[in-house]
């Protein structure tokens, strides 16, 4: 499990997580949220997640608010 901060959240049901030591933010989709609704998640919140692979590259899966 890794941790990061929600850097950006869109109104289309996805966002990006900033990770320490990584240049690119990690994409996440609301379908990957666990125990929290997308509307309850705010930019700046700390989250834990696993890194998965998608056709467009790495993305966050199993995202939980810390």
C-alpha positions as a printed Julia matrix, in Angstrom:
66×3 Matrix{Float64}:
   0.0    0.0     0.0
   1.28   3.45   -0.91
   0.1    6.86    0.25
  -0.4   10.14   -1.55
  -2.48  13.3    -1.61
  -5.42  14.03   -3.9
  -3.9   16.7    -6.14
  -6.83  17.26   -8.5
 -10.41  16.09   -8.71
 -12.6   16.57  -11.78
 -16.37  16.73  -12.12
 -16.23  13.67  -14.4
 -15.57  11.06  -11.71
 -11.79  10.86  -11.75
  -8.75  12.65  -10.4
  -5.03  12.52   -9.73
  -2.92  11.6    -6.71
   0.43  13.27   -5.95
   3.07  10.83   -4.73
   6.32  11.77   -2.96
   9.32  11.29   -5.2
   7.28  10.95   -8.41
   7.09  13.61  -11.11
   3.79  12.51  -12.64
   0.58  12.39  -10.64
  -1.22   9.05  -10.63
  -4.67   8.76  -12.24
  -7.59   7.32  -10.25
 -11.22   6.65  -11.16
 -14.15   6.84   -8.75
 -14.84   3.13   -9.4
 -11.62   2.38   -7.46
 -12.69   4.21   -4.27
 -13.33   2.02   -1.23
 -15.33   3.06    1.85
 -15.79   6.63    0.59
 -17.97   8.32   -2.02
 -16.33  10.41   -4.75
 -18.26  13.49   -3.56
 -16.83  13.09   -0.02
 -13.22  13.07   -1.27
 -11.55  16.49   -1.38
  -8.37  17.84   -2.94
  -5.66  17.7    -0.27
  -7.01  14.52    1.36
  -4.47  11.79    2.11
  -5.28   8.44    0.52
  -3.77   4.96    0.44
  -3.77   2.91   -2.76
  -2.17   0.18   -4.84
  -0.63   0.89   -8.24
  -2.24  -1.0   -11.12
  -1.7   -1.06  -14.87
  -4.19   0.1   -17.45
  -3.95   0.46  -21.23
  -3.01   4.13  -20.65
  -0.31   3.38  -18.06
  -0.15   3.13  -14.27
  -3.17   4.09  -12.21
  -4.3    3.96   -8.58
  -6.56   1.07   -7.54
  -8.16   0.17   -4.18
  -8.14   3.84   -3.09
  -9.0    4.52    0.58
  -9.06   7.79    2.52
  -6.53   7.75    5.37
